[in-house]
Amino acid sequence: MTLHLPGAHGALRAYEPRTEPLALTPGTPFTSRTVFSAAHVVADPYADTTPDSPAAVDWDATLAFRRHLWAHGLGVAEAMDTAQRGMGLDWAGAAELIRRSAAEAKASGGRIACGVGTDQLTGGPATLPEVRAAYEEQLAVVEESGARAVLMASRALAATARGPEDYLEVYGHLLRQAAEPVILHWLGPMFDPALEGYWGSSDLDAATDTFLDVIAAHPDKVDGIKVSLLDARREIDLRRRLPNGVRCYTGDDFHYPELIAGDDQGFSHALLGIFDPLGPLAAAAVRVLDTGDTDGFRALLDPTVELSRHLFQAPTRFYKTGVVFLAWLAGHQTHFAMVGGLQSARSLPHLARAYELADRLGLFPDPKLAEDRMRTLLHLYGVTP
């Protein structure tokens, strides 16, 4: 049946939903790339909370979604930006998420890496020793869980650091004491405005030099870097300067097909928020790449970029709303509620376009369910063609 979807200026357009999904089934582990999907959390819709309350999580649905990703061969990047760290999920909730997901990964045989930050520092400006101690507390939780650590960018460090030397000191201290090699995460200010000037400078060339200095001083303690700057050329230049054995995990949700495919001088692995809704399709594409068929990989993944650019359009930090919306339409959860009330962060026209783009790609396992849920949302917003 025809849906009438609202455009940016309120006019309705007719859309005919597809009737068949893509045939995407679980498969063997990847051989050519290491691929993580940053995963969202499912809110408990029956909890009596406010946007300022601690997150109420539906643990069964949250863990079921991780099993879905593992079943398709993807690793899970846990308690990261996609899980609403600092935007609805506090450190207490993140610690519980890390422990539960790491245990589930062990039981399922899934790959997992977990975010380490400083978001327990909520009482105003922090000192460098306090930033270090906060990182250490979180690193201990992740290491005790048996997961690989991802050292995330810290709002507290960005606010406190006086220059590159403070980043070198804090990260050097953490890397020296890390039990296993970690992934360093450079999240750009388009994802979090509080991270402007990270690594001691708003000049990205100078910041890159500091970032590389940290890695060069401790290459045996760095498994890889995750770069989320939405700048393909800069990522390529950066990965060519990495020490041997240090991976580059792209976090570029605008240019991921070309960065993962690579060139004659190298390629990027992946740690991406967009692989939450794209999980089965992304996995199928990487398996094609495993055979050496770069053109086939691009043929599957290139058409997804329009959806990704739509979800991650400015203000980019609200991409989580589209990710959870698509999980609801796909049947991975029974509702479209988010921790912190973030379901309100995108407009109806934005969500309608996300539905249309995802449906055209065949992402919904049950297109009729997705259509019915989209129709319900339209009715709730008063769309009565």
TANORNOR-V447518 format. One record per residue. RES is the residue in one letter. SS is DSSP state (A for helix, B for strand, O for the rest). Layout:
RES	SS
RES	SS
This chain:
M	O
T	B
L	B
H	B
L	B
P	B
G	O
A	O
H	O
G	O
A	O
L	B
R	B
A	B
Y	B
E	B
P	O
R	O
T	O
E	O
P	O
L	O
A	O
L	O
T	O
P	O
G	O
T	O
P	O
F	O
T	O
S	O
R	O
T	O
V	B
F	B
S	B
A	B
A	O
H	O
V	O
V	O
A	B
D	O
P	O
Y	O
A	O
D	O
T	O
T	O
P	O
D	O
S	O
P	O
A	O
A	O
V	B
D	O
W	A
D	A
A	A
T	A
L	A
A	A
F	A
R	A
R	A
H	A
L	A
W	A
A	A
H	O
G	O
L	O
G	B
V	B
A	B
E	B
A	O
M	O
D	A
T	A
A	A
Q	O
R	B
G	O
M	O
G	O
L	B
D	O
W	A
A	A
G	A
A	A
A	A
E	A
L	A
I	A
R	A
R	A
S	A
A	A
A	A
E	A
A	A
K	A
A	A
S	A
G	O
G	O
R	O
I	B
A	B
C	B
G	B
V	B
G	O
T	O
D	O
Q	O
L	O
T	O
G	O
G	O
P	O
A	O
T	O
L	A
P	A
E	A
V	A
R	A
A	A
A	A
Y	A
E	A
E	A
Q	A
L	A
A	A
V	A
V	A
E	A
E	A
S	A
G	O
A	O
R	B
A	B
V	B
L	B
M	O
A	O
S	O
R	A
A	A
L	A
A	A
A	A
T	A
A	O
R	O
G	O
P	A
E	A
D	A
Y	A
L	A
E	A
V	A
Y	A
G	A
H	A
L	A
L	A
R	A
Q	A
A	O
A	O
E	O
P	O
V	B
I	B
L	B
H	B
W	B
L	B
G	O
P	O
M	O
F	O
D	O
P	A
A	A
L	A
E	O
G	O
Y	A
W	A
G	A
S	O
S	O
D	O
L	A
D	A
A	A
A	A
T	A
D	A
T	A
F	A
L	A
D	A
V	A
I	A
A	A
A	A
H	O
P	A
D	A
K	A
V	B
D	B
G	B
I	B
K	B
V	B
S	B
L	O
L	O
D	O
A	A
R	A
R	A
E	A
I	A
D	A
L	A
R	A
R	A
R	O
L	O
P	O
N	O
G	O
V	O
R	B
C	B
Y	B
T	B
G	O
D	O
D	O
F	O
H	O
Y	A
P	A
E	A
L	A
I	A
A	A
G	O
D	B
D	O
Q	O
G	B
F	O
S	O
H	B
A	B
L	B
L	B
G	O
I	O
F	O
D	O
P	O
L	O
G	A
P	A
L	A
A	A
A	A
A	A
A	A
V	A
R	A
V	A
L	A
D	A
T	O
G	O
D	O
T	A
D	A
G	A
F	A
R	A
A	A
L	A
L	A
D	A
P	A
T	A
V	A
E	A
L	A
S	A
R	A
H	A
L	A
F	O
Q	O
A	O
P	O
T	A
R	A
F	A
Y	A
K	A
T	A
G	A
V	A
V	A
F	A
L	A
A	A
W	A
L	A
A	O
G	O
H	O
Q	O
T	O
H	O
F	O
A	O
M	O
V	A
G	A
G	A
L	A
Q	A
S	A
A	A
R	O
S	O
L	A
P	A
H	A
L	A
A	A
R	A
A	A
Y	A
E	A
L	A
A	A
D	A
R	A
L	A
G	O
L	O
F	O
P	O
D	O
P	A
K	A
L	A
A	A
E	A
D	A
R	A
M	A
R	A
T	A
L	A
L	A
H	A
L	A
Y	O
G	O
V	O
T	O
P	O
